[in-house]
């Protein structure tokens, strides 16, 4: 029912935002991978609420607990179950939403589909569901790094109309984590933080773009025709809450170029490797990785739940006005960075295992 992602490296997330807890079951992880709750916690801490003045003030430690699949610090090859218990829940903040629909949120569509919904914080449509993805992504990242030194780094590229200058070829995790908005351009980051604070004080919200680069990706990942690598990455990141757009390489800007301007010409480097002079393809050609850096961008809309009054209707169709209570991010972008990284890691890990299964057996 849409809760499972991947083929050989499969993840199933569970839980609601104000229920007992959230988590993930990971199936297909290779055995004897050294992993600990502490390593997973590093990624969850980057995603958790209340980490700075520009995120939701909800106080959750998001402490993870590995329930199965790991023994004496190593994976067993059996399903890995990870649980994070919800602590700082305030279901009373959502009492008005029992009947009233939040504009641009999933309230109305969940009712239309299921005829029932958990109105407390959005239930499964809440960004809290992504805890399971980020936990699984931490394991996928480690597999990718051990196999081929793959490095995945996401960062905030743009907030509303403020765009940072970032070199995807050289950007480091330390640069990304050097400020609370996760934009490596320090000067632009300061202006982004000021804007988010201003919008938050006004009870409003804003969106932007997260860019992500995957380096040292092996050649040959991707399964034409329907499981092209960029198609699976697009599905992964577009399944994140509030995502509204996807680009890879030149993206939509590439439509302004001619073929001779856009094509990535080949050359052979000093080590005898076939490379491309430019990388407008974004590291993927014909749905298969070509060894260049994979560079994607994901657009995120402004947070739907805001404190400003908005016209809406009730479940029975009566007109009403709603000014949401509760604790919500005025901008999802800073916390979306580890979510995007996780989905890219899950896709690359899955395709790496598929590539090894099909092409490396003889």
C-alpha positions as CSV (number, residue, x, y, z in Angstrom):
1,X,0.0,0.0,0.0
2,X,2.8,2.4,-0.8
3,X,4.7,2.0,2.5
4,X,7.6,0.0,1.0
5,X,10.4,1.3,-1.2
6,X,13.2,-0.6,-3.1
7,X,13.7,-4.0,-4.7
8,X,16.7,-5.8,-3.1
9,X,17.3,-3.2,-0.4
10,X,13.7,-2.7,0.8
11,X,12.5,-0.4,3.5
12,X,9.0,-0.2,5.0
13,X,8.2,2.7,7.3
14,X,5.5,2.8,9.9
15,X,3.9,5.0,12.5
16,X,2.1,8.4,12.8
17,X,3.4,11.8,13.9
18,X,1.5,11.8,17.3
19,X,1.1,8.0,17.8
20,X,3.3,5.8,19.9
21,X,6.3,6.0,17.6
22,X,7.7,5.8,14.1
23,X,10.3,3.6,12.5
24,X,11.4,1.3,9.7
25,X,12.0,-2.3,8.8
26,X,14.9,-2.8,6.4
27,X,15.1,-6.1,4.4
28,X,17.9,-7.1,2.1
29,X,20.8,-5.5,4.0
30,X,23.9,-7.6,3.4
31,X,25.2,-9.5,6.5
32,X,28.4,-8.6,8.5
33,X,28.0,-4.9,8.0
34,X,29.3,-3.1,11.1
35,X,26.6,-0.7,12.3
36,X,25.5,0.8,15.6
37,X,22.6,2.9,16.9
38,X,25.1,5.7,17.5
39,X,25.9,5.9,13.8
40,X,22.3,6.0,12.8
41,X,21.6,8.6,15.5
42,X,24.1,11.0,13.8
43,X,21.8,11.2,10.8
44,X,18.6,11.4,12.9
45,X,20.0,14.3,14.9
46,X,20.3,16.2,11.6
47,X,16.7,15.6,10.9
48,X,15.1,16.0,14.3
49,X,12.8,18.9,15.3
50,X,13.9,21.6,17.8
51,X,17.5,21.7,16.6
52,X,17.6,25.4,15.9
53,X,15.7,28.7,16.1
54,X,14.4,28.3,12.6
55,X,12.9,24.8,13.0
56,X,9.8,23.6,14.7
57,X,10.1,24.0,18.5
58,X,8.8,20.5,19.1
59,X,11.3,18.8,21.5
60,X,12.0,15.3,20.4
61,X,15.3,13.5,21.0
62,X,14.4,11.0,18.3
63,X,16.5,8.4,20.0
64,X,16.6,5.3,17.9
65,X,16.4,1.7,19.1
66,X,17.5,-1.3,17.0
67,X,15.1,-4.1,17.7
68,X,16.3,-6.8,15.4
69,X,18.7,-7.7,12.6
70,X,21.9,-6.6,14.4
71,X,24.0,-8.8,16.7
72,X,27.2,-7.8,18.4
73,X,27.5,-4.7,16.2
74,X,27.0,-6.5,12.9
75,X,24.1,-7.0,10.6
76,X,22.7,-10.5,10.4
77,X,21.3,-10.4,6.9
78,X,17.8,-10.6,8.5
79,X,15.2,-7.8,8.7
80,X,16.5,-4.8,10.7
81,X,13.8,-3.1,12.7
82,X,14.4,0.4,14.1
83,X,12.0,2.3,16.4
84,X,11.9,5.9,17.5
85,X,9.3,6.6,20.2
86,X,7.3,9.8,20.1
87,X,7.7,11.8,23.3
88,X,6.6,15.5,23.0
89,X,3.1,15.0,21.5
90,X,0.4,17.6,21.8
91,X,-2.7,16.2,20.1
92,X,-4.8,19.0,21.6
93,X,-3.2,21.4,19.3
94,X,-5.1,19.8,16.4
95,X,-8.6,19.8,17.9
96,X,-9.9,22.3,15.3
97,X,-8.6,20.0,12.5
98,X,-11.0,17.2,13.5
99,X,-13.5,18.9,11.2
100,X,-11.6,21.6,9.3
101,X,-9.2,20.9,6.4
102,X,-5.9,22.7,6.3
103,X,-5.4,24.3,2.9
104,X,-2.8,22.5,0.7
105,X,-2.4,19.7,3.3
106,X,-3.3,16.0,3.0
107,X,-6.3,16.2,5.3
108,X,-9.0,16.4,2.6
109,X,-7.4,13.8,0.3
110,X,-6.8,11.3,3.2
111,X,-10.5,11.6,4.0
112,X,-11.4,11.2,0.3
113,X,-9.3,8.0,0.0
114,X,-9.8,6.2,3.4
115,X,-12.8,7.9,4.9
116,X,-10.8,8.2,8.1
117,X,-7.6,10.0,9.2
118,X,-5.4,10.7,12.1
119,X,-5.9,14.4,12.4
120,X,-3.2,14.8,15.1
121,X,-0.3,16.4,13.2
122,X,-1.1,14.8,9.9
123,X,-0.5,11.2,10.8
124,X,1.4,9.4,8.0
125,X,1.5,12.6,5.9
126,X,3.7,14.3,8.5
127,X,7.4,14.8,7.9
128,X,7.9,12.7,11.0
129,X,7.4,9.6,8.9
130,X,10.8,10.4,7.3
131,X,12.6,9.2,10.5
132,X,12.4,5.7,9.1
133,X,13.8,6.8,5.8
134,X,16.7,8.7,7.4
135,X,17.6,5.7,9.7
136,X,17.6,3.3,6.7
137,X,19.6,5.9,4.7
138,X,22.3,5.9,7.3
139,X,22.8,2.1,6.7
140,X,22.6,2.6,2.9
141,X,25.2,5.3,3.1
142,X,27.6,3.0,5.0
143,X,27.2,0.2,2.4
144,X,27.9,2.6,-0.4
145,X,30.9,4.1,1.3
146,X,32.4,0.7,2.0
147,X,31.8,-0.7,-1.4
148,X,33.0,2.2,-3.6
149,X,33.7,5.2,-1.4
150,X,30.4,6.8,-2.5
151,X,29.8,10.2,-0.8
152,X,26.4,11.9,-0.7
153,X,26.1,15.5,0.3
154,X,23.0,17.6,0.3
155,X,22.6,21.3,1.1
156,X,20.2,24.1,0.8
157,X,20.7,25.8,-2.5
158,X,17.8,28.3,-2.4
159,X,15.3,29.8,0.1
160,X,12.6,31.7,-1.7
161,X,14.6,34.1,-4.0
162,X,17.9,33.8,-2.1
163,X,20.3,31.5,-3.9
164,X,23.7,30.4,-2.6
165,X,26.8,30.0,-4.6
166,X,27.9,26.4,-4.0
167,X,30.4,24.2,-6.0
168,X,28.9,20.7,-6.0
169,X,32.2,19.2,-7.0
170,X,34.0,20.3,-3.8
171,X,31.4,21.1,-1.2
172,X,32.0,19.3,2.2
173,X,29.7,18.1,4.9
174,X,31.6,20.4,7.3
175,X,30.6,23.4,5.2
176,X,27.0,22.3,5.0
177,X,26.8,21.8,8.8
178,X,28.6,25.1,9.6
179,X,25.3,26.9,9.9
180,X,21.7,26.1,11.0
181,X,20.2,26.6,7.5
182,X,22.6,24.2,5.9
183,X,23.7,26.4,3.1
184,X,27.5,26.3,2.5
185,X,27.5,29.9,1.2
186,X,28.0,31.6,4.6
187,X,27.0,35.1,3.5
188,X,23.8,33.9,1.8
189,X,23.1,31.6,4.8
190,X,22.9,34.6,7.1
191,X,20.3,36.3,4.8
192,X,18.3,33.0,4.6
193,X,18.2,32.7,8.4
194,X,17.0,36.3,8.7
195,X,14.2,35.7,6.1
196,X,13.1,32.4,7.8
197,X,12.9,34.1,11.2
198,X,10.9,37.0,9.8
199,X,8.5,34.8,8.0
200,X,8.1,32.6,11.1
201,X,7.3,35.6,13.3
202,X,4.6,36.6,10.8
203,X,3.0,33.1,11.1
204,X,3.8,32.3,7.5
205,X,6.1,29.9,5.7
206,X,8.5,29.7,2.7
207,X,10.0,27.1,0.4
208,X,13.1,26.6,-1.7
209,X,15.5,24.1,-3.3
210,X,17.8,21.4,-1.9
211,X,20.7,20.3,-4.1
212,X,22.4,17.0,-3.6
213,X,25.6,15.5,-5.1
214,X,26.7,11.9,-5.1
215,X,30.4,11.4,-5.7
216,X,32.4,8.2,-6.7
217,X,29.2,6.5,-7.9
218,X,30.2,3.3,-9.9
219,X,29.4,3.1,-13.6
220,X,26.6,0.9,-14.6
221,X,23.9,1.5,-11.9
222,X,20.4,1.8,-13.3
223,X,17.9,-0.6,-15.0
224,X,16.4,0.6,-18.3
225,X,13.7,1.0,-19.3
226,X,11.3,1.7,-16.4
227,X,13.8,1.6,-13.6
228,X,16.2,4.2,-14.9
229,X,18.5,5.5,-12.2
230,X,17.2,9.1,-12.4
231,X,13.6,7.8,-12.5
232,X,14.0,5.9,-9.3
233,X,15.8,8.9,-7.6
234,X,13.0,11.1,-8.8
235,X,10.4,8.8,-7.3
236,X,12.4,8.6,-4.0
237,X,12.8,12.3,-3.5
238,X,9.4,13.2,-4.8
239,X,7.8,10.9,-2.2
240,X,9.2,13.2,0.5
241,X,6.6,15.5,2.2
242,X,6.3,19.0,0.6
243,X,8.4,18.1,-2.5
244,X,7.1,19.7,-5.7
245,X,9.8,19.5,-8.3
246,X,12.8,17.5,-9.5
247,X,15.8,18.3,-11.7
248,X,19.0,16.4,-12.6
249,X,22.1,17.9,-14.3
250,X,21.1,20.8,-16.5
251,X,17.4,20.3,-15.6
252,X,14.9,22.7,-17.1
253,X,17.8,25.1,-18.0
254,X,19.0,22.5,-20.5
255,X,15.9,23.2,-22.6
256,X,17.4,26.6,-23.5
257,X,20.5,25.0,-25.1
258,X,21.0,23.3,-28.5
259,X,22.4,19.8,-28.8
260,X,25.9,20.9,-29.5
261,X,25.8,23.1,-26.5
262,X,24.3,20.5,-24.2
263,X,26.1,17.3,-25.1
264,X,28.8,16.0,-22.8
265,X,31.8,15.2,-24.9
266,X,34.0,12.2,-24.0
267,X,37.7,12.0,-23.3
268,X,40.1,9.5,-21.7
269,X,41.8,10.6,-18.5
270,X,45.4,9.8,-17.5
271,X,44.3,6.6,-15.8
272,X,42.6,5.4,-19.0
273,X,39.1,6.0,-17.7
274,X,36.4,7.3,-20.1
275,X,35.1,10.6,-18.8
276,X,33.0,13.5,-19.9
277,X,34.3,17.1,-20.3
278,X,31.1,18.6,-18.9
279,X,28.4,17.0,-16.8
280,X,25.1,18.4,-18.0
281,X,23.7,14.9,-17.9
282,X,24.1,15.0,-14.1
283,X,26.0,11.7,-13.9
284,X,23.4,9.6,-15.6
285,X,23.0,8.8,-19.3
286,X,20.4,6.4,-20.7
287,X,19.2,5.8,-17.2
288,X,22.6,4.4,-16.2
289,X,25.3,6.0,-14.1
290,X,28.4,7.0,-16.1
291,X,30.9,7.6,-13.2
292,X,30.5,11.3,-13.1
293,X,29.0,13.1,-10.1
294,X,25.2,12.7,-9.8
295,X,23.7,16.1,-9.2
296,X,20.0,16.6,-8.4
297,X,17.8,19.3,-7.2
298,X,14.5,19.0,-5.3
299,X,12.0,21.9,-4.9
300,X,10.0,22.1,-1.6
301,X,6.9,24.1,-1.2
302,X,6.2,26.4,1.8
303,X,5.0,24.5,4.8
304,X,1.2,24.0,4.5
305,X,0.3,24.4,8.2
306,X,0.6,28.1,9.1
307,X,-0.7,30.4,11.9
308,X,-2.2,32.9,9.5
309,X,-6.0,32.8,9.0
310,X,-7.1,30.9,5.8
311,X,-10.5,30.2,4.3
312,X,-11.3,26.5,4.3
313,X,-14.2,24.1,4.6
314,X,-15.2,21.4,7.1
315,X,-15.7,17.7,6.4
316,X,-19.3,18.4,5.7
317,X,-18.5,21.2,3.3
318,X,-19.4,24.2,5.5
319,X,-17.2,27.3,5.0
320,X,-14.8,28.2,7.9
321,X,-11.6,30.0,8.8
322,X,-8.6,28.3,10.2
323,X,-5.5,29.6,11.8
324,X,-3.5,26.5,12.8
325,X,-2.0,26.0,16.2
326,X,0.8,23.5,16.9
327,X,4.5,23.6,16.2
328,X,5.6,23.7,12.6
329,X,8.7,24.6,10.5
330,X,8.4,28.0,8.9
331,X,10.7,26.5,6.2
332,X,11.3,22.7,5.8
333,X,14.5,23.1,3.8
334,X,17.1,22.8,6.6
335,X,15.6,19.6,7.9
336,X,14.9,18.3,4.4
337,X,18.6,18.0,3.6
338,X,19.2,14.7,5.4
339,X,15.9,13.4,4.0
340,X,17.0,14.0,0.4
341,X,20.4,12.4,1.1
342,X,18.7,9.4,2.6
343,X,16.4,8.8,-0.4
344,X,19.4,9.2,-2.8
345,X,21.3,6.7,-0.7
346,X,18.5,4.2,-0.6
347,X,18.1,4.3,-4.4
348,X,21.9,4.0,-5.1
349,X,22.3,1.2,-2.6
350,X,19.4,-0.8,-4.1
351,X,20.7,-0.4,-7.6
352,X,24.2,-1.3,-6.5
353,X,23.0,-4.6,-5.1
354,X,20.9,-5.2,-8.3
355,X,24.0,-4.4,-10.4
356,X,26.1,-6.9,-8.5
357,X,23.4,-9.5,-8.6
358,X,23.0,-9.3,-12.4
359,X,26.4,-8.2,-13.7
360,X,29.0,-9.4,-11.2
361,X,28.0,-13.1,-10.8
362,X,30.4,-14.6,-13.4
